[in-house]
């Protein structure tokens, strides 16, 4: 395990927060052990010198389409939210996935065995005593949530859910119905120009789970390319997890030495 509180990269006093900006945080390499005895690699980013006011467990896009823990929206969440909103961010590679952090053991499970990966991640933040986490899934990550996360909600281990670009490709109507009476906020951010599920169809599909709030995002696409859309996502997530934190700053001033 590596605990890195080194100086931030690509930042300067009174600097604009850009795509590659990495703000200060306490970054710890973590290993998650699943109930089927696999080791997954990940990173926990926490506020550098103060307690977390909220926690994210992030679930990345489709491994067979190059999704991994460094998929850009999730990487930028970890780079910014600990400093800007006092939010801890756990990222990890699903089973079989490789990133610069390393390779998680196992084989791709098409969203089924990844339920074990989600459970290991939730238990990690619970065991660390962090604030009850929000789950943030992107694309394939949303399907893992919709298939498997209800048990963690019912156990009181999840404070809310954000679904980014939910394709609802692997999610059945029966699985969606299980979310009809959920007791935590569930918000789906649906790009106007999504390749797989656009807002009108999303509203129709989610109608069987009316507690899910579908939020169309004008101009956005499935991959949330462009700083404008990254900021829309991070503002929405931060304000759900720690109300009042949005809009997040677009510049950052380094503290005096």
C-alpha positions in Angstrom: 0.0 0.0 0.0 1.4 3.4 -1.0 0.3 6.6 0.7 1.2 9.6 -1.5 0.7 13.1 -0.3 3.1 14.6 -2.7 2.8 18.0 -4.5 0.0 18.3 -7.1 0.8 18.1 -10.8 0.2 20.8 -13.3 -1.1 23.4 -10.9 0.1 26.8 -10.0 -1.1 29.7 -7.8 -4.3 31.3 -9.3 -4.3 28.7 -12.0 -7.3 27.6 -14.1 -8.4 24.1 -13.5 -7.8 22.3 -16.8 -8.2 18.8 -18.1 -4.9 17.6 -16.7 -5.0 19.4 -13.4 -4.4 17.3 -10.3 -5.1 19.0 -7.0 -3.7 18.1 -3.6 -5.0 14.9 -2.0 -3.9 12.0 0.1 -3.7 9.2 -2.4 -3.5 5.6 -1.2 -3.0 2.6 -3.4 -5.6 0.0 -2.3 -6.2 -3.7 -3.0 -9.8 -5.0 -2.8 -10.4 -8.7 -2.1 -13.6 -10.1 -3.5 -15.8 -12.9 -2.0 -14.6 -15.1 -4.9 -11.0 -14.6 -3.8 -9.7 -12.1 -6.4 -7.5 -9.1 -5.8 -8.5 -5.9 -7.5 -6.3 -2.8 -7.7 -7.5 0.7 -7.0 -6.8 4.1 -5.4 -8.4 6.1 -2.7 -8.1 9.9 -2.9 -9.0 11.8 0.3 -8.8 15.4 1.4 -5.2 16.2 2.2 -5.5 17.7 5.7 -9.1 17.5 6.8 -11.9 14.8 7.1 -14.0 13.8 4.2 -17.5 15.1 4.1 -18.6 12.6 1.5 -17.4 9.5 -0.3 -17.7 8.2 -3.9 -17.3 4.7 -5.0 -16.8 4.8 -8.8 -17.5 2.1 -11.3 -15.9 2.5 -14.7 -17.2 1.9 -18.3 -17.1 -1.4 -20.2 -13.7 -3.2 -19.9 -14.0 -4.7 -23.4 -14.3 -1.1 -24.8 -11.2 0.2 -22.9 -13.0 1.3 -19.8 -10.9 1.3 -16.6 -10.4 3.2 -13.4 -8.6 6.1 -15.3 -11.6 6.7 -17.6 -11.4 10.5 -17.8 -14.5 11.6 -15.8 -13.6 9.3 -12.9 -9.9 10.2 -13.0 -10.9 13.9 -12.9 -13.3 13.3 -10.0 -10.4 11.9 -8.0 -8.1 14.7 -9.1 -10.4 17.5 -8.0 -13.1 16.5 -5.6 -11.0 15.8 -2.5 -9.6 19.4 -2.6 -12.6 21.3 -4.0 -15.5 19.5 -2.1 -13.9 17.4 0.7 -15.1 14.3 -1.1 -13.1 11.0 -0.9 -13.0 9.1 -4.2 -12.4 5.4 -4.5 -11.6 4.2 -8.0 -10.7 0.6 -8.9 -10.3 -1.7 -11.9 -13.0 -4.3 -12.3 -11.8 -7.9 -12.6 -9.4 -8.5 -15.5 -8.8 -4.8 -16.2 -5.4 -3.2 -16.5 -4.4 0.5 -15.9 -1.1 2.2 -14.9 -2.1 1.2 -11.3 -1.9 -2.5 -12.2 -4.1 -5.4 -13.2 -7.1 -6.8 -11.3 -7.3 -10.5 -11.2 -10.0 -12.6 -12.8 -12.0 -12.6 -16.1 -14.6 -10.3 -17.5 -18.0 -11.3 -16.1 -20.3 -9.3 -18.4 -21.8 -7.5 -15.4 -22.6 -10.6 -13.3 -19.5 -11.5 -11.4 -18.6 -7.8 -11.1 -21.2 -7.7 -8.4 -18.5 -9.2 -6.2 -16.2 -6.3 -7.2 -18.9 -3.8 -6.2 -19.3 -5.5 -2.8 -15.6 -5.4 -2.1 -15.4 -1.7 -2.9 -18.4 -0.8 -0.7 -16.9 -2.9 2.2 -13.6 -1.1 1.8 -15.0 2.3 2.4 -17.3 1.1 5.2 -14.4 -0.7 6.9 -12.3 2.5 6.7 -15.0 4.5 8.5 -15.5 6.9 5.6 -18.9 8.7 5.2 -21.5 6.5 3.7 -20.7 6.4 0.0 -22.5 7.4 -3.1 -22.1 5.0 -6.0 -21.2 6.7 -9.3 -21.4 4.4 -12.3 -20.6 5.3 -15.9 -22.0 3.2 -18.7 -21.2 -0.4 -17.9 -20.7 0.7 -14.3 -24.4 1.7 -14.1 -25.4 -1.8 -15.1 -23.3 -3.3 -12.3 -25.1 -0.9 -9.9 -28.6 -1.6 -11.1 -28.0 -5.4 -11.0 -26.2 -5.6 -7.7 -26.3 -2.5 -5.5 -29.8 -2.8 -4.0 -28.4 -5.1 -1.3 -26.0 -2.4 -0.2 -28.7 0.2 -0.2 -30.9 -2.0 1.9 -28.0 -2.6 4.3 -27.6 1.2 4.8 -24.2 1.2 3.2 -25.1 3.5 0.2 -26.2 7.1 0.5 -27.2 7.6 -3.1 -26.6 6.6 -6.7 -25.5 8.6 -9.8 -25.9 6.9 -13.2 -23.8 8.4 -16.0 -24.8 7.5 -19.5 -26.8 4.4 -18.5 -27.2 2.2 -21.6 -29.7 -0.2 -19.9 -28.2 -2.8 -22.2 -27.7 -5.6 -19.6 -30.3 -4.3 -17.2 -33.7 -6.1 -17.4 -37.0 -4.5 -16.5 -37.3 -6.8 -13.5 -33.9 -5.4 -12.3 -35.2 -1.9 -12.8 -38.4 -2.6 -10.9 -36.3 -3.4 -7.8 -35.4 0.3 -7.7 -39.0 1.4 -7.7 -39.2 1.9 -3.9 -35.6 2.7 -3.1 -35.1 4.9 -0.1 -32.0 6.8 -1.4 -31.6 9.4 -4.2 -30.9 7.9 -7.6 -30.1 10.3 -10.4 -29.4 9.4 -14.0 -27.5 11.9 -16.1 -28.5 11.2 -19.7 -26.6 12.8 -22.6 -28.8 14.4 -25.2 -26.7 12.7 -28.0 -25.9 9.4 -26.2 -25.0 6.6 -28.5 -27.1 4.0 -26.6 -29.9 5.6 -24.6 -31.1 9.2 -25.1 -33.3 11.1 -22.6 -36.7 10.4 -24.1 -36.1 6.6 -24.2 -34.4 6.8 -20.8 -37.5 8.4 -19.3 -39.7 5.6 -20.8 -37.4 2.8 -19.5 -37.0 4.3 -16.0 -40.8 4.9 -15.7 -41.1 1.5 -14.0 -38.7 2.9 -11.3 -40.2 6.3 -10.7 -37.8 7.1 -7.8 -35.0 7.4 -10.4 -34.7 11.0 -11.5 -33.7 11.3 -15.2 -31.8 14.5 -15.9 -31.2 15.2 -19.6 -27.9 17.0 -20.4 -28.1 19.2 -23.5 -25.3 18.8 -26.0 -23.5 15.9 -24.1 -22.5 12.6 -25.6 -21.9 9.2 -24.0 -18.3 9.8 -23.3 -18.7 13.3 -21.8 -15.9 14.6 -23.9 -15.0 18.3 -23.3 -14.3 20.2 -20.1 -17.7 21.8 -20.2 -19.4 18.4 -19.8 -16.9 17.1 -17.2 -17.7 20.2 -15.1 -21.5 19.6 -15.5 -21.0 16.0 -14.2 -18.7 16.9 -11.3 -20.9 19.9 -10.2 -23.9 17.6 -10.2 -22.2 14.8 -8.3 -20.6 17.2 -5.7 -23.8 19.0 -5.0 -25.6 15.7 -4.4 -22.9 14.3 -2.1 -22.2 17.6 -0.3 -25.0 20.0 -0.9 -23.9 23.6 -1.5 -20.6 22.8 -3.1 -21.6 23.5 -6.7 -20.7 25.2 -8.8 -17.2 24.0 -8.1 -14.4 26.5 -8.6 -12.8 26.7 -12.0 -9.6 28.1 -10.7 -7.4 27.1 -7.7 -5.0 29.1 -5.6 -2.2 27.2 -4.0 -1.9 27.9 -0.2 1.0 30.0 0.9 4.1 28.2 1.9 
